[in-house]
Structures are given as C-alpha cells and as structure tokens.
Amino acid sequence: MSQTTGASGPASSPRPKRSLLSLVTDIPALIQELFHREVELLKAELVAKLKALGVGAGLLVGAAVAAGLKVAVERFAALGGLLDAFFAFDEIGFGELTEFFIRITAPPISTAPPR
C-alpha cells in the first residue's frame, strides 16, 4: 500500500471535486465561522489579560497596605523614642530642666528701682 501526502496530511482521503458555484456559496458560512472563532479567541485572550491585571492590582494593594503599616510602625517607634527621651529628663529633675530653659530664654529681670 502506498500513502499519498496531500495538503491536509499523509494518507488523507481524497475530496470530491466541487464546482466553483458551490465554493463561492460556502464563502459566507466560512467567514461567519472564522468570525466566531476569532471572537472566542479574543474572549480567551481578554480573560487571560484580566486575570494578570487582577493579580497585579492585588499585589499593588498588598504593597500599599504593607507601606501603610510600615509608616504606622515608624511613627509609633518615633513616638516611643520621644517619650523615652522626655522621661529620661525626669531622672535629672524635670523641674531643674524647666527652670534652666526659662532662665536662658526669659528676659533678664531688673532689680534696680524704677527712675
């Protein structure tokens, strides 16, 4: 047995010859089928791209939440550092420190009698 290699592959069954009129009348159906296949392909591509877009948006939202939490933790750490520094002054006497700052910033008080 010999195999024939045609346009559609090896050992294909021979197609019956069709007239030009039957070929021309099949054109609208073939165009419609092509259009439907292209629409289905477009839908599949669009779904794939929207899934990728959703993953990207989710990652961006996650990064924004993480950045917000980072800022909040940094603010609490800064506040804690300020409070530690403030209460450290209490060990040397907060009253003395306040008096020192008042003395260096207040205008001198004159003890001489007015003229």
PyMOL commands that set and color helices and strands:
alter all, ss='L'
color gray80, all
select helices_A, chain A and resi 20-92+94-105
alter helices_A, ss='H'
color red, helices_A
select strands_A, chain A and resi 5-6+9-10
alter strands_A, ss='S'
color yellow, strands_A
deselect
rebuild
show_as cartoon
